[in-house]
Every structure is written in C-alpha cells, then in structure tokens.
Amino acid sequence: MQKLQLWERYKNRLYHNAELDLSVDTSRMNFPDSYLEEMEPRLQKAFEEMADLEAGAIANPDEQRMVGHYWLRAPQLAPTAELAEEIKATLASVKAFASSVHQGNIAAPDGHRFENLLVVGIGGSALGPQFIADSLGSAQDRMKVFFFDNTDPDGMDKVLAEIGSGLKRTLTVVISKSGGTKETRNGMLEARQAFEQAGLHFAAHAVAVTGSDSELDRTASQEGWLGTLPMWDWVGGRTSVTSAVGLLPAALQGIDIDRLLAGARICDQATRSRSTRDNPAALLALSWFHATAGKGERDMVLLPYKDRLLLFSRYLQQLIMESLGKELDRDGKKVLQGITVYGNKGSTDQHAYVQQLREGVPNFFVTFIEVLKDREGASMLVEPGATSGDYLSGFFQGTRSALYEKDRESVTITIREISPASIGALIALYERAVGLYASLINVNAYHQPGVEAGKKAAGTVLKLQGEILEMLRRQPERDFTCADMAMTLARPEEVETVFIILRHLAANPSHGVSVTAGEKVWENRFSAGK
C-alpha cells in the first residue's frame, strides 16, 4: 500500500481520546474496511455481557463469584451500597495508613520513619505492584520498594542483601487473598526469620492485604500486625492492581493513587461505548481477533518504546494468558484458546529479536507503545537537530515501517507521557480488551483451572518428598537409588519424580541427605546423614 493510501487509512482508523491524550492506531492491521461491520453483532453481544458483568452478574461460575474490578475506580457502580462503602472505606484506609507512615506516626520500633518497603506476593499480587513501582518510581520516592515475588531462597537472599542494615526501617506488606498461597506464605516466613535474626519483631514491621478471616488475616490479628486491608473474592489477582493490592504499595512509595484511579476511571468510561469505532478496547479486541484468526494462531509481541514500560509485558502476560488460555469454551467445547504474549522494550529489541520479526517466521503481531514526552525538561543535542529521544522515536517509526514492509501487522498505542493517569488508563484499557476478546471467542476470562491444577500437582510432589524423607530417616544405614526408593515406597511409576526430589534434597543441606555418585547419574545412591 502506498504511503498516501496508508495515511488515509491512518486517519480513518485512528482512535484518539483527548481527555487521556491516548491514541490507538489499527491502520497497520490488514483487515478489510468491511471487517468492523461484519464483527458488529458479536461485538454488541460482548458489550452486553460486559454490562451484565459490571452490574454484578456471576462471571466466575466455578466459584459463584462476581467480577468487580471496575467498581474499584467507580464505587457508585457497585451492585450494592454496602460494597460501594467498603470500596470507599478501603481507599480511605490506604491513604490514611500511608500518610501515617510518611509522617512517622506509624514508625519503626526504633522511632525512626520507615524508609524501605518489602512487598511479599506472587502473580497478580506482585506483577501489578511491580509494574506500578517501576513505571512511576523516582529518586524522590517516599520509600524504596523491594519485592519477594517467588519462593526462590537465593532470590530472597539477594533482596535481603540489598536491604542490608536498612531492615530495621523496613515495612513489609504481605499480599495474599486466601492467605494460603504457598509462595507468599514462604516469603513471609523467610522475611520473618530475617527480621528475627536481626533482633527485630516481625509483627512491628508487617501489614497484610488479604481476604476476611483468611489464614493470613488470622495470623496478622493474633500477632498484632500494624494493620490489615481487605481483598475481596470478587477481585481476581490479575485485575487487583487498583485495589489495596496495588494501591497500598503505590501510596507508600509516594505515587498519586488518585490520579492512577482517575486515569483508569476515564478509560473505563471510554471503553463502555457501544460504538465500536469510539471504543479503544473494542478496537484492540478486534485487532487481536483478526491477527490470531480468533484461535490464538499468532503471538502478541509488545514493544514499548520507553524504559519505564519494561515490566508492562510481564504484567500483560498474566492478564492476557491467564484470562484467555483455556482448554474449554463456555459451552464445554474443547477449543485450546489463548494468545502468547512476550516483549521487552524498544529500541533494545532492534538489537535482539526484531531481525526475526522482520524476516523470520511470521507467527506474531506487534503492539507498539509510543510515549511522546521524552523526559522532564529539555534534552541535549547528541548531534545537530537531534536528541536521544528523537532517536528513540525514529527507531520506533523505522521498526514499525520495516515490519509493515514485510506484511508484519501491528497496532500502535500512543500516550503523551508516563504518569499515574496514563498508567491507570493502560491498565484499564487492557482489562477491558481482554474481557471483550474473551466474549468474542466464547471463553470465561475470569477463572483459571490450569493454575489450580499446577498447585495441586506441586502439593502431590511435596507429599511424596515427605514420604521419601521419612523412609531415609527410618533406615539411616541404607542408601537408595531412585529406583530402590520408588519400589520401597510402592510407587514404581513415580521413579522420575523420586529421582528429581532426591537430587534436589542432596544439593541442599536443609534435610541432611547425602549422595554417592553412581556410574550414571540416575544410579546415584542417597542416604540420610552420611
């Protein structure tokens, strides 16, 4: 297509929201002009379902739960006055708690203000807060933020080493809806031990964000933690960033959470439009449907041309892949749906995988995110007439053109600057796009049976590990190959799992398991305490 023709298509397809200064450009998606009209009946059905969801319909039938993350930034839309008041009260509590910490009214036991913030969570309880912290943080933050976002001991040791002697002035926020998520539970216990080893009382440094009467809620109450804020069962982890899950860490960091919520709220209003051309989330969902044939046939590559958006692809991986990656549709038909998401940042990717994107297997579509404002204040000229930011813009435009020349499709989202409002808008935009796309492909975006299956499988492995350790301690004079152990436990079919468990146990001193090398690695012999 000639450049002037592309310009005309750009003008015809460009969505722009003046209030948010946000644009969505679908001109580099090669769907025909008739596509929107052809998809209109399905999209109107999706709008109806989204309206029902916002009105309080049961959207997660597995657990008989409503899905109400939209109410978090517009409490008046909640289906009951009681829910609306809870949302307002929680926001007020978040602000009050953060203010008390900043003013030193809630302080470290030594009387000094808390200077560091350790957030313990996983999945949606970490990815959202991490994205906000990284995208909006600065040297002027009220508190320096650290994360335990896995159950990796070495990773936690690394974080604790970075905090160092600052642990005595570190506030810990533990986030878990159920209170029983093992990774978060482990992170809390590791944090507790670090505080105790430093001669500090953990409860005097801890606050919880959790469900009412959860295991974590009871622990915080019994031990006298500094506070507890609610997580509701109608807010899923991957859409919880505008609840206390994301708002408390952000407020403590010093981020303007009112502006974050305002940006999300304005975008929510825009994405409620029943006019497809005036709804940016609908335009995204339709672009995804076109690019993937409605079957996940292509991957989504996210290329934000801004360092502060580096973690956006990780955040969207959970939001999109956990919501859309489903074996069955809502009618019980096997569909194997989903969209694979990956990305890093521009222009770094031009020195990484753009070569393949342009000339390799065409199994993807790209989402570019353009940020118009380079930095606060003026930039130096790196050569006559050009700044570093001009180069970044040039690389974005060049990559977009180079890909389109090779029939690689892309969507471009443009925002004026990185701010709490624009980050809130991006979050809301993708939350709605995911919901609409899920309706188009007839899957339930609000449950995650695969995640629960993985947790159950992990529990089975740990139960087997307990049986192995018990057998080793019962027969300390004997050494076992993995095959010996599997047979002794009457679990011959689990020999591979037994081998993996034994090898891990022997590599770590915690359980006192030793190993004697065999001729082949699977012939190694394991024993207790030799």
N, C-alpha and C positions, 0 to 999 in steps of 0.2 A: 504494500500500500504506500502511495506517495505521501510525502510529509504534509502537504497541504490537506490531503484527504484525512490523514491522521489528526491533524489539528481540528478539522471539522468534527470528527468523531469524538475527540477530546472534549470539545465544547458541549457536544450533545450529551455526553455521558457523565460529565464531571458533577459530583455532588459537593456542595460547599455549605457549611454551617457557619454563618457569620459570628454568632454568639460564642462558639467554641473556637473559631478560626481553624476548623478541621475540614479537610477535603478527602474525598475518596474518588480515585480515578480508575475506572474499569475499561479505559479505551484500548488497553493492550491485551484485553481478553477477546478472543476472536469469535465470540458468539454473534449470530446474526441479529439484525435490528428487530426481528420478529420474536426473539427469544424471551424477552420480558413479558410480552403479551401471552406467549404460549405457556409460560410458567405461572401466570397470574392466578388461575384457580387454586393451584397447590399452595401458592404463597398466601392467598387470602385465608385458606384453611389454617396455615401456620400462624397467621395473625390472630385468628380466633382462638387457637389453642394457647397462644401466649397470653391473651387477655384472660382466659379462664385461669391460667396459672397464677397470674397476678391477682386475681380475685380470690384466690385461696383454694382452688381445686386440688385434689390429691394428685400430685405429679410423680411421686415415688411410690408406686403400688406395692413394691416389695416390703416397704416398711410403713405403709399407710401414712406418708408424710406430705405436708405441703412443701412447696419450694418458694421461699420468700426473700431472696437476697435483694430484690428490687425495693422492698419495703425499707431496707436499711437506710436508704438515702431519701426516702419519701414515706415516713411513718404513717401519714394520713391515708395511704393506700392499703395499709394492713387490713385484713378482713374483720378484725375486732378492735374495739377501743382499748382493750386490755393489752393486746400485742403492740399497738401504737405507743402506748405509755411505756411499756417495757423497753422498746427501742429508744425512745427519747431519754428515759432514765439511764439507760446504759451509756449512751453517748455523753450525758452529763457526768456520769461517774468516771468515764475515761478521762474527760477533761479535768475534772477535779483531782483525780489521782495524779495525773501528770503534772498539774500545777503545784500540788503539794510536794512532789518530788523535786521539781525545779526550784521551789522556794526554800527547800530544806526542812519543811515541816514533817515530811516523811524522809528520814535520813538514815545513813549507815549507822551501825551501833557505836562507832567512834565519834558520832556527832557531825561528821562531815557530809556534804551532799553526795548522793550517788553520782558517779561520773561515767560509769560503764553500764551497758545493758546486755545481758546474755539472754537470748531468746531460744527456748528449747521447744522444738516441734518437728514435724515431718510432713511432707506432702503439702497440702493446702495450708497447713498451719505454719509452714516455713517459707514456701515459694512466694506467696503473696507478700508477706512482710519483708522478705529479702529483696524482692523486686522494688518495692517502695523505698526501702532503705538505700539501695544502691542508686536508684534513679534520681532521688531527691535529696540525698545526703550531701553535706558540705563540711568544710573545716569549722564552720560556725555551729555545728550541731550541739544541742544541749547535752547529749550523751553519746558516747561512742558505742556502736552496736556490734555485737558478735552473735554467732549462731551455732547451736548444736542442731544439725538437721539430718543426722544419721545415727546409727548405732555402731559407728566405727571408732574403736578406742583411740587409735592413733590420731584420727581427725579431731577428737575431743581434746586429746593431749596438746595438739597443735594450737587449738583455740585458747586453752588454759595458759599455755606458754606465752601467747601474745598478750593476754590479760596480765599475767605476772603478778606483781605485788599489788596491782590495782584491784585484785579480787575483793579486798576488804571494802571497796567502794563500788561494788558491782551489784546491781539489782537483776534478779533472774525472773523472767516471765516464762512460765511453763504452760504450753497450749495443747490441750487435747480434749475433744468433745466428750469422748467416752471415758477418758481418764485411764483407759486400759491399753492404749496403743503402746506396744512393747518398745518401739524405738524411742518414743518420747519418755516412757517410764524409765528406760535405761539411761537416757540422757539426764533425767532428773536425779537418778541415783548417783551417777558419775559426778554431777555438779555438787550434790550434797556431800559426797566424800571429799571433793576438792576443798570445799568450804571448811569441813570439819578438820581436815589435815592442816589447814591454815589457822586453826584455832578459832573459827568463826561459826556462829549458829545459823544454819541454813535458813530457818524459818524467818529470821530477821532480815533476810535478803530476797524473799520469794513472794511472788504474786501468781495466781492461777487464772487462766481463761479456760472454762470448762463447762460441761453440762451440769444442770442441777442434780445434786445427790450422786454424782459420779464418784468413782474411786478417788480421783484427784480432788474433787470437791471435798470429800470427807477427810482426806489427808490434810488439805490446807486448813480445814476447820479445826481438826484435832490438834494440829501442831501450832496453830496460831500464826499462820502466814499473814503478810501485810495486807492482803486483800484477795478477793475473788470476783471475777467478772464473768457474765454468762455467755455460753454458746448454746444456741437453740437447735433443736433437732430439725427445724425447717430451713436451716442454712447448711448447705454442703461445704465440705472443706475447700474444694476448688473454687467456690464462689463466696468465700468467707472474708475476703480481704477488706471489705467495707463494714465488717462487724468489728467487735473488740479484738478479734484475731489480728487484724491489720492495723486498726486504729490505735490501740494501746501502744504498741511499739513505735508507731509513727509519731504519736503525740509525745511520747517520752523522748524521742530523738529530736523533737522540736519542729516537726513538719506541720504545716497548717492543714489539719484534717477537715476543717470546714470547707476549705477550697477543694480538697480532694473529693468530698462528698458532693459539692456543688457541681463539679465537672461531670461526675457520674450521673447526677440527677438530670442535668441538662441533656446529656447524651441519651439517657433513658427516655426523656420526653421526645427527642427526635426519632428514636428507634421504635416508638409506638405508632408512628404514622402508618396508616393503611395505604398510603400512596407509595408504591414501590420505588419510584424514582426519587422520592423525597425521604427515603429511609436508608441510611448508610449501612445498617446491619443487614437489611434485606439484600442490598447490592453485593455485600460480601458473601452472604449465603448463596446467592445465585451464581456468583463467580466460582465459588467452591464446587457447586453442583455441576456447572459446565466443565470445569477443569478436570474433575475426577469422574465424570460421567455418572455422578450420583452413587458411585460404588467404591470410592477411595482409590481409584486407579492411578492417581498421581500424588506425590508428596507435596507438602507445603513447605517451601523454603522461606524463612523470614530473614530479611536483610535490612535491619535498622541502621541508618547512617548517623549514628550517634552512640558514643561510648556509654552514655547513661542508660541506654536501652539494651545493653548486652544481655541482661537476665530476662528480657521480655520473652525470648524464645523458650527458655526453660519454664517460665510461668505458663505460657500458652501450651506447651507440651502436655501438661497435666490437664488444663482446662479443656483442650480440644480432644486429646487422645483418650482421656478417661471418660469423657462425656459421650464420644461418638464411637469408640472402639467396642462394638457389640457383636456377639455371635448371632443373636436372635433379634428380630424386629418386634414391634409391639403386638403383632398378631401371632408370635411364636414361630415365625418362619425363619429358617437359617439363612442369614444374609452376609455374615462376616464383614461388617462395616467398619469404617474408621478412616482417618486421614493422618498420615505420619507427618510430624512437624519437626523440623530442625532448623538451625540457623546460628549465626554468630553475630557479626557486625560488618558494616562497610566502613572503610574500604579494605579492611583486613581480609575479607573473603576473596578480594581480587587477587590476593597472593596465596589463596588456599584452594577453594573448590569452584571458583567461577569458571575456570578452564573447562571443567566437566560440564557445568551448567550450560555453557555455550556450545560445546562441541561433542559432548558425550551423550549418554543415554537420556532421551527426553522424557523422563518419568516424573516430572515435577512441574509446579508453577511457583512463581515468586511473589512474595509480598514485600515491597519496598516500603520503608517508613522514612519519610523525609522530614527533617526538622529545620525550619527556615533560619532560626536565630542561632548564630554560632556560639556566642558567649556573652557574658555581661561586659559591656564596654567595647571599645574599638580593638581591632586586631592589627598587628604589624603586617607589612607587606613582605612576603617571602620572595617576591620578585615583582617587577613593575606591574602594578594594576591587579595583583592577586594576593589574597591571604591564604592561610592554611585552610580556613573554612570554605573559601572559594574552590579550592582543590577538592575538598570533600564533596561539595555539590557537583563539581564537574565529574568526579568519579561515579557518583550516583547516576547522573544523567547518561554518562557514557556506557555504564554497565546495562542500564535499562535499554538503551538503544541497541547495544551489541547483542543482547539476548533476543530482542524482538526481531532483529535481522535474521535470526536463525529459528524463527517461529516458536520461541520460548515465551509463554504468556506470563503476564504479571499484573498485579494490582498495586497501586501506589496510594498510601495514606500519608497525607501531609498535615503536620501541625506547626504552629508558629514557633513554639518554644517548649522546653521541658519545664513543667510547673506542676504543682499539685492538681490544678484543674485539668490540665491536659492528660496527666497520668490517670486520673479518675475517669476521664472520657474514654481513653483507650481500653481500660478495664471493662467499662460498661458496654462499649461497642462490641467487644469480642464475646462477652457473656451473652448478649442478645443474638449475635450472629450464630453462635453455637446452638442456641435454643431453636432458632428458626430453621437452621440446616437440619437439625435432628428431626424436626417435623417433616421436612421435605423428603427425608429418606426413611421416615416412619420408625425411628428408634427412640428409646427412652434415654434422654440425656442425663437423667438425674439419679441413676443407680449405677453400681459398679460391682457386679457379681464376681468379675475376674480378680479384683483386688482382694475381696474376701476369701476367694479360693486360694490365693497365694498365702494369705495369713494362716489359713487352716493347714496348708501343706508345710509351712515353716513350723507350726506347732507340732506336727507329726514328727518332723526331723528332730526337734528338741526333746520330744518324749523318747525317741529311740536313743538319743545321746545319753539320757538319764539311765536307760537300761544298760547301755554299754559301760558307763562309769560304775554302776552298781556291780556288774559282773567282774570288772577289773579289780575292784576293791575286795570282792568276795574271794577272789582267787589270786592274791598278790604274788604267789610263787610261779604263776603260769604266764607265759607270753602267747599272744594270739596273733595269727594273721587275720586279715579282714574276713577271709572265708571261714576260719575257725570261729570267729566271733559270731558271724551270721548264723552258722549252724548251731552253735551253742544256745543262741537266743531263739532258735527255731524260726529264724527269719531269712532263709537262704535267698529269697527273692530280693532282699534289700542289701545284698553284698556290696554293691557300688556305693550306696549311701553310707553303709558302715565304714567302708574304706575312706571316704571323704571326711567323715566325722573323726575317725581315728587319726588321720593325717593332720587335721586341724588341731585336735587336742594335743598331739605330741609337739606341735610347733609353738605351743604357749605353755608357760609354767603354771597357770592357774589351777589346773586339775591334777598335776603330778603324774602325767602319763609320759612314759619314755618309749623310745623306738630303737630297734636294732635293724640295720639295713639288710634287706634280702637281695638276692641276685636281681630280681625285678622289683620295681617299686611297690607293686601290689602284693609282693611276698614279704614286705617288711613285717616285723613282729613287734607287737605293742604290749606293754605291761604297766602296772601301777607301781610307781615309786622306786624303780631300779636305778 
